Amino acid sequence: MLRPELLKAFIIAAETGSFSAAARQLGKHLTTISGNIARLEDELG
């Protein structure tokens, strides 16, 4: 099952156009957003 925080990171990154902007909007570190996207990719294959 996909975790909501992974999907949220992906959606915000897509909407803002960058991982950096997503990190700022979500109040997270860039490495956290990047890691979340990588985990989502792994889970989806």
Phi and psi restraints in degrees (range 20) as a CNS / XPLOR table:
assign (resid 1 and name C) (resid 2 and name N)
       (resid 2 and name CA) (resid 2 and name C) 1.0 -75.5 20.0 2
assign (resid 2 and name N) (resid 2 and name CA)
       (resid 2 and name C) (resid 3 and name N) 1.0 137.5 20.0 2
assign (resid 2 and name C) (resid 3 and name N)
       (resid 3 and name CA) (resid 3 and name C) 1.0 -83.8 20.0 2
assign (resid 3 and name N) (resid 3 and name CA)
       (resid 3 and name C) (resid 4 and name N) 1.0 135.9 20.0 2
assign (resid 3 and name C) (resid 4 and name N)
       (resid 4 and name CA) (resid 4 and name C) 1.0 -56.0 20.0 2
assign (resid 4 and name N) (resid 4 and name CA)
       (resid 4 and name C) (resid 5 and name N) 1.0 -36.4 20.0 2
assign (resid 4 and name C) (resid 5 and name N)
       (resid 5 and name CA) (resid 5 and name C) 1.0 -66.8 20.0 2
assign (resid 5 and name N) (resid 5 and name CA)
       (resid 5 and name C) (resid 6 and name N) 1.0 -28.6 20.0 2
assign (resid 5 and name C) (resid 6 and name N)
       (resid 6 and name CA) (resid 6 and name C) 1.0 -70.7 20.0 2
assign (resid 6 and name N) (resid 6 and name CA)
       (resid 6 and name C) (resid 7 and name N) 1.0 -44.1 20.0 2
assign (resid 6 and name C) (resid 7 and name N)
       (resid 7 and name CA) (resid 7 and name C) 1.0 -64.9 20.0 2
assign (resid 7 and name N) (resid 7 and name CA)
       (resid 7 and name C) (resid 8 and name N) 1.0 -39.9 20.0 2
assign (resid 7 and name C) (resid 8 and name N)
       (resid 8 and name CA) (resid 8 and name C) 1.0 -62.8 20.0 2
assign (resid 8 and name N) (resid 8 and name CA)
       (resid 8 and name C) (resid 9 and name N) 1.0 -43.0 20.0 2
assign (resid 8 and name C) (resid 9 and name N)
       (resid 9 and name CA) (resid 9 and name C) 1.0 -60.4 20.0 2
assign (resid 9 and name N) (resid 9 and name CA)
       (resid 9 and name C) (resid 10 and name N) 1.0 -42.5 20.0 2
assign (resid 9 and name C) (resid 10 and name N)
       (resid 10 and name CA) (resid 10 and name C) 1.0 -64.2 20.0 2
assign (resid 10 and name N) (resid 10 and name CA)
       (resid 10 and name C) (resid 11 and name N) 1.0 -46.7 20.0 2
assign (resid 10 and name C) (resid 11 and name N)
       (resid 11 and name CA) (resid 11 and name C) 1.0 -62.3 20.0 2
assign (resid 11 and name N) (resid 11 and name CA)
       (resid 11 and name C) (resid 12 and name N) 1.0 -46.5 20.0 2
assign (resid 11 and name C) (resid 12 and name N)
       (resid 12 and name CA) (resid 12 and name C) 1.0 -65.7 20.0 2
assign (resid 12 and name N) (resid 12 and name CA)
       (resid 12 and name C) (resid 13 and name N) 1.0 -39.9 20.0 2
assign (resid 12 and name C) (resid 13 and name N)
       (resid 13 and name CA) (resid 13 and name C) 1.0 -62.6 20.0 2
assign (resid 13 and name N) (resid 13 and name CA)
       (resid 13 and name C) (resid 14 and name N) 1.0 -40.7 20.0 2
assign (resid 13 and name C) (resid 14 and name N)
       (resid 14 and name CA) (resid 14 and name C) 1.0 -66.6 20.0 2
assign (resid 14 and name N) (resid 14 and name CA)
       (resid 14 and name C) (resid 15 and name N) 1.0 -41.4 20.0 2
assign (resid 14 and name C) (resid 15 and name N)
       (resid 15 and name CA) (resid 15 and name C) 1.0 -68.0 20.0 2
assign (resid 15 and name N) (resid 15 and name CA)
       (resid 15 and name C) (resid 16 and name N) 1.0 -39.4 20.0 2
assign (resid 15 and name C) (resid 16 and name N)
       (resid 16 and name CA) (resid 16 and name C) 1.0 -87.8 20.0 2
assign (resid 16 and name N) (resid 16 and name CA)
       (resid 16 and name C) (resid 17 and name N) 1.0 -20.9 20.0 2
assign (resid 16 and name C) (resid 17 and name N)
       (resid 17 and name CA) (resid 17 and name C) 1.0 90.8 20.0 2
assign (resid 17 and name N) (resid 17 and name CA)
       (resid 17 and name C) (resid 18 and name N) 1.0 0.3 20.0 2
assign (resid 17 and name C) (resid 18 and name N)
       (resid 18 and name CA) (resid 18 and name C) 1.0 -159.6 20.0 2
assign (resid 18 and name N) (resid 18 and name CA)
       (resid 18 and name C) (resid 19 and name N) 1.0 154.9 20.0 2
assign (resid 18 and name C) (resid 19 and name N)
       (resid 19 and name CA) (resid 19 and name C) 1.0 -67.4 20.0 2
assign (resid 19 and name N) (resid 19 and name CA)
       (resid 19 and name C) (resid 20 and name N) 1.0 -37.0 20.0 2
assign (resid 19 and name C) (resid 20 and name N)
       (resid 20 and name CA) (resid 20 and name C) 1.0 -62.0 20.0 2
assign (resid 20 and name N) (resid 20 and name CA)
       (resid 20 and name C) (resid 21 and name N) 1.0 -46.3 20.0 2
assign (resid 20 and name C) (resid 21 and name N)
       (resid 21 and name CA) (resid 21 and name C) 1.0 -65.6 20.0 2
assign (resid 21 and name N) (resid 21 and name CA)
       (resid 21 and name C) (resid 22 and name N) 1.0 -38.3 20.0 2
assign (resid 21 and name C) (resid 22 and name N)
       (resid 22 and name CA) (resid 22 and name C) 1.0 -63.1 20.0 2
assign (resid 22 and name N) (resid 22 and name CA)
       (resid 22 and name C) (resid 23 and name N) 1.0 -42.6 20.0 2
assign (resid 22 and name C) (resid 23 and name N)
       (resid 23 and name CA) (resid 23 and name C) 1.0 -60.6 20.0 2
assign (resid 23 and name N) (resid 23 and name CA)
       (resid 23 and name C) (resid 24 and name N) 1.0 -45.2 20.0 2
assign (resid 23 and name C) (resid 24 and name N)
       (resid 24 and name CA) (resid 24 and name C) 1.0 -61.5 20.0 2
assign (resid 24 and name N) (resid 24 and name CA)
       (resid 24 and name C) (resid 25 and name N) 1.0 -45.4 20.0 2
assign (resid 24 and name C) (resid 25 and name N)
       (resid 25 and name CA) (resid 25 and name C) 1.0 -65.2 20.0 2
assign (resid 25 and name N) (resid 25 and name CA)
       (resid 25 and name C) (resid 26 and name N) 1.0 -37.6 20.0 2
assign (resid 25 and name C) (resid 26 and name N)
       (resid 26 and name CA) (resid 26 and name C) 1.0 -88.0 20.0 2
assign (resid 26 and name N) (resid 26 and name CA)
       (resid 26 and name C) (resid 27 and name N) 1.0 -7.5 20.0 2
assign (resid 26 and name C) (resid 27 and name N)
       (resid 27 and name CA) (resid 27 and name C) 1.0 70.1 20.0 2
assign (resid 27 and name N) (resid 27 and name CA)
       (resid 27 and name C) (resid 28 and name N) 1.0 33.5 20.0 2
assign (resid 27 and name C) (resid 28 and name N)
       (resid 28 and name CA) (resid 28 and name C) 1.0 -119.2 20.0 2
assign (resid 28 and name N) (resid 28 and name CA)
       (resid 28 and name C) (resid 29 and name N) 1.0 166.7 20.0 2
assign (resid 28 and name C) (resid 29 and name N)
       (resid 29 and name CA) (resid 29 and name C) 1.0 -76.9 20.0 2
assign (resid 29 and name N) (resid 29 and name CA)
       (resid 29 and name C) (resid 30 and name N) 1.0 150.3 20.0 2
assign (resid 29 and name C) (resid 30 and name N)
       (resid 30 and name CA) (resid 30 and name C) 1.0 -56.6 20.0 2
assign (resid 30 and name N) (resid 30 and name CA)
       (resid 30 and name C) (resid 31 and name N) 1.0 -39.9 20.0 2
assign (resid 30 and name C) (resid 31 and name N)
       (resid 31 and name CA) (resid 31 and name C) 1.0 -64.3 20.0 2
assign (resid 31 and name N) (resid 31 and name CA)
       (resid 31 and name C) (resid 32 and name N) 1.0 -31.2 20.0 2
assign (resid 31 and name C) (resid 32 and name N)
       (resid 32 and name CA) (resid 32 and name C) 1.0 -67.0 20.0 2
assign (resid 32 and name N) (resid 32 and name CA)
       (resid 32 and name C) (resid 33 and name N) 1.0 -46.2 20.0 2
assign (resid 32 and name C) (resid 33 and name N)
       (resid 33 and name CA) (resid 33 and name C) 1.0 -63.8 20.0 2
assign (resid 33 and name N) (resid 33 and name CA)
       (resid 33 and name C) (resid 34 and name N) 1.0 -45.7 20.0 2
assign (resid 33 and name C) (resid 34 and name N)
       (resid 34 and name CA) (resid 34 and name C) 1.0 -59.8 20.0 2
assign (resid 34 and name N) (resid 34 and name CA)
       (resid 34 and name C) (resid 35 and name N) 1.0 -44.0 20.0 2
assign (resid 34 and name C) (resid 35 and name N)
       (resid 35 and name CA) (resid 35 and name C) 1.0 -64.6 20.0 2
assign (resid 35 and name N) (resid 35 and name CA)
       (resid 35 and name C) (resid 36 and name N) 1.0 -39.6 20.0 2
assign (resid 35 and name C) (resid 36 and name N)
       (resid 36 and name CA) (resid 36 and name C) 1.0 -63.3 20.0 2
assign (resid 36 and name N) (resid 36 and name CA)
       (resid 36 and name C) (resid 37 and name N) 1.0 -42.1 20.0 2
assign (resid 36 and name C) (resid 37 and name N)
       (resid 37 and name CA) (resid 37 and name C) 1.0 -65.7 20.0 2
assign (resid 37 and name N) (resid 37 and name CA)
       (resid 37 and name C) (resid 38 and name N) 1.0 -40.6 20.0 2
assign (resid 37 and name C) (resid 38 and name N)
       (resid 38 and name CA) (resid 38 and name C) 1.0 -63.1 20.0 2
assign (resid 38 and name N) (resid 38 and name CA)
       (resid 38 and name C) (resid 39 and name N) 1.0 -41.8 20.0 2
assign (resid 38 and name C) (resid 39 and name N)
       (resid 39 and name CA) (resid 39 and name C) 1.0 -64.8 20.0 2
assign (resid 39 and name N) (resid 39 and name CA)
       (resid 39 and name C) (resid 40 and name N) 1.0 -39.3 20.0 2
assign (resid 39 and name C) (resid 40 and name N)
       (resid 40 and name CA) (resid 40 and name C) 1.0 -62.6 20.0 2
assign (resid 40 and name N) (resid 40 and name CA)
       (resid 40 and name C) (resid 41 and name N) 1.0 -43.9 20.0 2
assign (resid 40 and name C) (resid 41 and name N)
       (resid 41 and name CA) (resid 41 and name C) 1.0 -59.0 20.0 2
assign (resid 41 and name N) (resid 41 and name CA)
       (resid 41 and name C) (resid 42 and name N) 1.0 -44.2 20.0 2
assign (resid 41 and name C) (resid 42 and name N)
       (resid 42 and name CA) (resid 42 and name C) 1.0 -62.3 20.0 2
assign (resid 42 and name N) (resid 42 and name CA)
       (resid 42 and name C) (resid 43 and name N) 1.0 -43.7 20.0 2
assign (resid 42 and name C) (resid 43 and name N)
       (resid 43 and name CA) (resid 43 and name C) 1.0 -66.7 20.0 2
assign (resid 43 and name N) (resid 43 and name CA)
       (resid 43 and name C) (resid 44 and name N) 1.0 -33.1 20.0 2
assign (resid 43 and name C) (resid 44 and name N)
       (resid 44 and name CA) (resid 44 and name C) 1.0 -87.5 20.0 2
assign (resid 44 and name N) (resid 44 and name CA)
       (resid 44 and name C) (resid 45 and name N) 1.0 -12.0 20.0 2
